[in-house]
Amino acid sequence: MNVLMKLCSVSLLTLVSALAQAQSSGEVVRHKIPNSDFPIAAAIEISPGKTLVLLSGAVPPVADDKAEKGSLAAYGDTRTQTVGTLKAIERSLKGLGLTMGDVVKMQVFLVGDPGKAGKMDFDGFMAGYREYFGTAAQPKLPTRSVMQVAGLVAPGWLVEIEVMAIR
């Protein structure tokens, strides 16, 4: 056996051993993005024996009940809507005996903000997101996708978020 084959064999055995250990311990392994402090996981491994919990899309609550019903003013800007939506998700998770730290996957749908030439307010979203993920109190990061969509059900909604959590 040549040196390269021996190295590959040793590397493969090490990887298999590490995966087996993670699976036998019932862990959720979160892989960081190399050389980055961006607050999402690059990948997450879920061991057998865990239960996947899928939450339906959550949308923002009314932030200003004096504003016109269904309007952007009623729900607020992207940051306000993100925080309201994440609070709703946090309540739903709590009702299931879970926390934001159990979230492993997030899909975010952002509508273009009319005040930003129809472009999604990613910075506003991130400001709200960082209140819940990557903090000292809740350092566990999910994998995540963020996309701009043409619209959501209510004309004033700029944010909808779906999450998957692990029990």
C-alpha atoms as one frame of an Amber mdcrd trajectory, in Angstrom:
protein
   0.000   0.000   0.000   1.495   3.344  -0.956   1.728   6.322   1.393  -1.199
   8.175  -0.171  -3.511   5.179   0.233  -2.411   4.770   3.867  -3.130   8.448
   4.559  -6.552   8.191   2.902  -7.335   5.059   4.916  -6.315   6.717   8.181
  -8.331   9.865   7.324 -11.396   7.826   6.414 -11.155   5.760   9.613 -10.791
   8.943  11.670 -13.857  10.478  10.001 -15.947   7.317  10.444 -14.891   7.097
  14.085 -15.794  10.750  14.723 -19.196  10.344  13.055 -19.912   7.158  14.986
 -18.983   8.886  18.241 -21.243  11.864  17.442 -24.111   9.539  16.522 -23.746
   7.380  19.603 -23.682  10.411  21.865 -26.910  11.795  20.366 -25.331  15.132
  19.501 -26.295  17.866  17.115 -23.000  18.982  15.570 -22.887  22.559  14.238
 -20.078  23.343  11.805 -18.890  26.946  11.665 -18.170  28.743   8.429 -14.359
  28.619   8.135 -12.625  31.952   8.758 -15.916  33.780   9.319 -17.890  35.253
  12.176 -21.120  35.447  10.145 -23.856  34.172  12.492 -25.028  31.055  10.679
 -23.789  27.473  10.629 -22.169  26.140   7.468 -23.669  22.716   8.153 -25.386
  20.772  10.906 -25.246  17.027  11.573 -28.143  15.435  13.413 -27.610  12.107
  15.114 -30.161   9.292  14.968 -32.671   9.338  17.789 -33.461  13.046  17.436
 -36.900  14.282  16.418 -37.232  16.861  13.670 -39.833  19.542  14.450 -41.025
  21.658  11.510 -42.754  24.961  12.255 -45.022  26.577   9.704 -44.048  29.981
   8.420 -44.405  32.720  11.003 -45.249  36.317  10.129 -45.032  39.566  12.050
 -47.685  40.749  14.481 -49.239  44.187  14.180 -46.792  46.703  15.640 -49.045
  49.778  15.398 -52.760  49.079  15.817 -53.576  52.714  14.986 -52.137  52.365
  11.470 -54.248  51.305   8.487 -55.039  47.590   8.714 -52.689  45.482   6.554
 -50.392  48.400   5.758 -46.630  48.519   6.069 -47.070  51.106   8.827 -49.161
  48.581  10.791 -46.330  46.012  10.827 -43.232  48.226  10.850 -39.923  48.059
   9.047 -37.972  44.871   8.337 -36.124  44.918  11.668 -39.361  45.405  13.635
 -41.066  42.649  11.650 -38.089  40.302  12.092 -38.089  40.753  15.869 -41.871
  40.285  16.053 -41.684  37.159  13.908 -38.809  35.671  15.927 -40.713  36.376
  19.158 -43.676  34.457  17.720 -41.367  31.566  16.766 -39.823  31.612  20.237
 -43.323  31.342  21.800 -44.272  28.476  19.470 -41.070  26.616  20.305 -41.586
  27.174  24.034 -45.083  25.688  23.712 -43.428  22.580  22.274 -40.806  22.426
  25.027 -38.057  23.794  22.752 -35.934  26.935  22.552 -34.300  29.022  19.839
 -31.138  27.025  20.563 -32.910  23.954  19.170 -33.388  25.610  15.754 -31.167
  23.972  13.127 -32.575  25.336   9.850 -34.188  28.628   8.927 -35.714  29.862
   5.691 -36.370  33.578   5.500 -38.583  35.276   2.938 -38.152  39.042   2.651
 -40.267  41.348   0.505 -38.556  44.325  -1.098 -38.986  47.405   1.066 -40.682
  50.254  -0.832 -38.485  52.684   1.120 -35.362  50.935  -0.216 -36.209  51.052
  -3.927 -37.911  47.654  -3.706 -34.822  45.840  -2.423 -34.979  43.601   0.635
 -33.594  45.162   3.808 -31.020  42.509   4.666 -29.321  44.761   7.226 -32.642
  45.335   8.983 -33.268  41.595   9.012 -29.781  40.903  10.408 -30.244  43.494
  13.171 -33.330  41.616  14.394 -31.802  38.166  13.814 -28.691  38.995  15.870
 -30.922  39.626  18.895 -31.793  35.905  18.910 -28.848  34.038  17.372 -25.129
  34.193  18.057 -25.517  35.955  21.388 -23.817  35.068  24.651 -27.195  33.871
  25.957 -27.997  31.852  22.801 -24.841  31.046  20.795 -26.227  28.110  18.774
 -26.478  29.002  15.084 -28.823  27.463  12.513 -28.182  26.909   8.841 -30.128
  29.548   6.959 -31.324  30.789   3.588 -32.614  34.308   2.959 -34.408  35.195
  -0.240 -36.323  38.124  -1.635 -39.854  37.281  -2.752 -42.367  39.277  -4.767
 -44.878  39.408  -1.939 -46.527  37.727   1.024 -50.226  37.294   1.882 -50.674
  40.650   3.664 -49.465  43.685   1.713 -47.715  45.097   4.812 -45.687  41.985
   5.579 -42.007  42.206   4.698 -40.940  39.063   6.613 -41.929  35.409   6.878
 -39.699  32.837   8.578 -39.882  29.030   8.682 -37.748  27.020  11.087 -36.825
  23.428  11.741 -35.830  22.445  15.255 -34.454  19.275  16.818 -35.730  17.615
  19.973
